């Protein structure tokens, strides 16, 4: 699909019994602007004034449970903000359309730890949590940045968008010369490729990257002129 429809579900808590408070459904593009990107930006502005939510690109029936997931529309991988230079260099080579979302570790906190979420929209939604974990693990290995957030391979992963004041774009869509990830084709292409998702998650710890992991001035200019 050239313009997939995405869903965002919002939760106040990360507990298993947390209830969906709101949800948004929109296509990546509209006739005049990137519809889902616009919806996310407006929601972040609202949350900055009225309190935050945890987000997921999955549609839930009611509770924050795998059994309540109806479909998953994008893969989410979260990294410490201090890794931004290495991460931006890695996603520059990513062949799939993706959002870079400025995020934080917790909602409604005075001193949040900043994060970056790479959200990869799927050309078609998936319904099997195992497929989600498989795709997330493979994408993580392809990016090659080890310091991702523990638990972000799970279909129930939730992230918190950054609601503080900053001088950089909070949401950037990188789509130039890229395609939407076809989940069935991606899984079939990598059938037989071994990846230890559990070991990768055990090793997912938030640490300062070594200086050799950074490059240039630490500034990365996006295709549309934005920067981190």
C-alpha positions in Angstrom: 0.0 0.0 0.0 1.3 3.4 -1.0 -0.5 5.3 1.8 -1.2 2.9 4.8 -3.6 3.8 7.5 -2.0 4.0 11.0 -3.6 3.8 14.5 -2.3 5.4 17.7 -3.7 4.2 21.0 -3.1 6.3 24.1 -2.8 5.1 27.7 -2.3 6.8 31.1 -0.4 3.9 32.5 1.9 1.1 31.3 0.3 -1.6 33.4 -1.3 -4.7 31.9 -4.8 -3.6 32.9 -4.5 0.0 31.7 -7.4 1.1 29.6 -7.2 2.8 26.2 -8.1 6.4 26.8 -8.1 7.7 23.2 -7.2 6.4 19.7 -6.5 8.1 16.4 -6.6 6.6 12.9 -5.2 8.4 9.9 -3.4 7.7 6.7 0.3 8.7 6.5 -0.5 11.2 3.8 -3.5 13.4 2.8 -4.0 15.7 -0.2 -2.3 18.7 1.6 -0.1 17.3 4.4 1.1 14.1 6.1 -2.1 13.4 7.9 -0.8 11.1 10.7 2.3 13.3 11.3 0.0 16.3 11.7 -2.3 14.4 14.1 0.7 13.4 16.2 2.1 16.9 16.3 -1.3 18.3 17.4 -1.7 15.7 20.1 1.8 16.5 21.5 0.8 20.2 21.7 -2.3 19.2 23.6 -0.4 16.9 26.0 2.1 19.6 26.7 -0.8 21.6 28.2 -3.0 18.9 29.7 -0.8 16.0 30.7 0.9 13.2 28.8 -0.1 9.8 27.6 1.9 6.7 26.6 1.5 5.8 22.9 1.3 2.7 20.8 0.8 2.2 17.0 -1.4 -0.8 17.8 -5.2 -0.9 18.0 -6.5 -2.3 21.3 -9.9 -3.6 22.1 -9.8 -2.4 25.7 -6.8 -3.2 28.0 -3.1 -3.0 27.5 -2.8 -6.7 26.9 -1.6 -8.8 23.9 -4.9 -10.6 23.9 -6.6 -7.2 23.4 -4.5 -6.2 20.4 -6.6 -6.1 17.2 -3.9 -5.0 14.8 -0.4 -3.4 14.8 0.3 -0.7 12.2 3.9 0.2 12.8 7.1 -1.1 14.4 8.5 1.0 17.2 12.2 0.9 18.3 13.4 3.3 21.1 16.9 4.6 21.7 18.6 7.0 24.2 18.8 10.5 22.7 22.6 10.6 23.4 22.9 8.0 20.6 21.3 10.3 18.0 24.3 10.8 15.8 25.0 7.1 15.4 21.2 6.4 15.1 20.6 9.0 12.4 23.6 7.6 10.4 22.0 4.2 10.6 18.5 5.2 9.6 19.9 7.2 6.7 20.6 3.8 5.2 17.2 2.3 6.1 15.2 1.5 2.9 11.9 1.8 4.7 9.7 4.8 5.3 9.9 5.8 9.0 9.1 8.5 11.5 11.8 9.8 13.9 9.9 10.8 17.1 11.4 12.8 19.9 10.4 10.9 23.1 11.0 10.7 26.8 11.2 7.9 29.3 8.2 8.7 31.5 5.1 11.0 31.2 4.3 13.9 33.6 7.8 14.1 35.1 9.9 17.3 35.6 13.2 15.8 34.5 12.5 13.3 31.7 15.3 11.4 30.0 15.1 12.0 26.3 14.6 9.2 23.8 14.3 8.8 20.0 11.7 6.4 18.6 12.0 5.0 15.1 8.5 4.1 14.0 8.3 2.1 10.8 4.8 2.1 9.3 3.7 -1.3 7.8 2.1 -1.4 4.4 -0.6 -3.6 5.9 -1.4 -4.2 9.6 -0.4 -7.4 11.3 -2.3 -9.2 14.0 0.2 -11.8 15.3 2.4 -10.5 18.2 5.1 -13.0 17.2 5.4 -11.4 13.7 5.8 -8.0 15.4 8.7 -9.3 17.6 10.3 -11.0 14.6 10.2 -7.8 12.5 11.4 -5.6 15.3 14.3 -7.9 16.1 15.4 -8.0 12.5 15.1 -4.2 12.1 17.1 -3.7 15.3 19.9 -5.9 14.0 19.9 -4.1 10.7 20.2 -0.7 12.4 23.0 -2.1 14.6 22.5 0.3 17.5 22.6 -1.9 20.6 21.5 0.6 23.2 17.7 0.4 22.5 15.1 0.3 25.3 14.4 -3.1 26.8 11.0 -4.3 25.9 10.7 -2.5 22.6 10.4 -5.7 20.6 7.1 -6.5 22.3 3.8 -5.8 20.5 2.6 -4.1 23.8 5.5 -1.6 23.9 4.5 1.9 24.8 6.5 5.1 24.4 6.1 8.7 25.7 6.4 11.6 23.2 8.6 14.5 24.3 6.4 17.4 25.4 9.0 19.8 26.6 10.3 22.8 24.7 13.1 22.1 22.2 14.6 23.6 19.1 14.4 20.5 16.9 11.4 18.8 15.1 9.6 16.5 17.4 8.3 14.3 14.5 10.1 13.9 11.2 8.9 11.6 8.3 11.7 10.2 6.3 10.2 8.9 3.0 12.5 10.1 0.2 13.4 7.1 -2.1 12.0 4.7 0.5 9.2 2.2 0.5 6.7 1.0 3.1 7.7 -2.2 4.9 5.6 -5.1 3.6 5.4 -7.4 6.7 4.7 -10.6 4.9 7.4 -10.0 2.3 9.9 -9.0 5.0 9.3 -12.1 7.1 9.5 -14.3 4.0 12.7 -12.6 2.8 14.4 -13.3 6.1 13.0 -16.8 6.7 15.8 -18.8 8.1 17.7 -15.8 9.3 18.6 -16.4 12.9 18.2 -13.6 15.4 18.1 -14.0 19.2 15.4 -11.4 20.1 15.6 -12.4 23.8 19.4 -12.0 24.0 19.1 -8.6 22.2 16.6 -7.4 24.7 18.7 -8.6 27.7 21.5 -6.6 26.2 19.4 -3.5 25.7 20.7 -1.1 28.4 20.8 2.6 28.4 24.5 3.7 28.5 26.5 6.6 27.1 27.9 5.6 23.7 31.6 5.7 23.2 32.9 8.7 21.5 33.8 6.7 18.4 30.1 6.0 17.9 29.5 9.7 17.2 30.5 11.4 14.0 31.0 14.8 12.5 29.5 17.6 14.7 26.6 15.4 16.0 24.2 17.3 13.7 22.1 15.4 11.3 20.1 17.2 8.6 16.9 15.4 7.6 15.8 15.2 4.0 13.1 17.8 4.5 15.4 20.3 6.2 14.8 19.4 9.8 17.6 18.5 12.2 18.4 16.7 15.4 
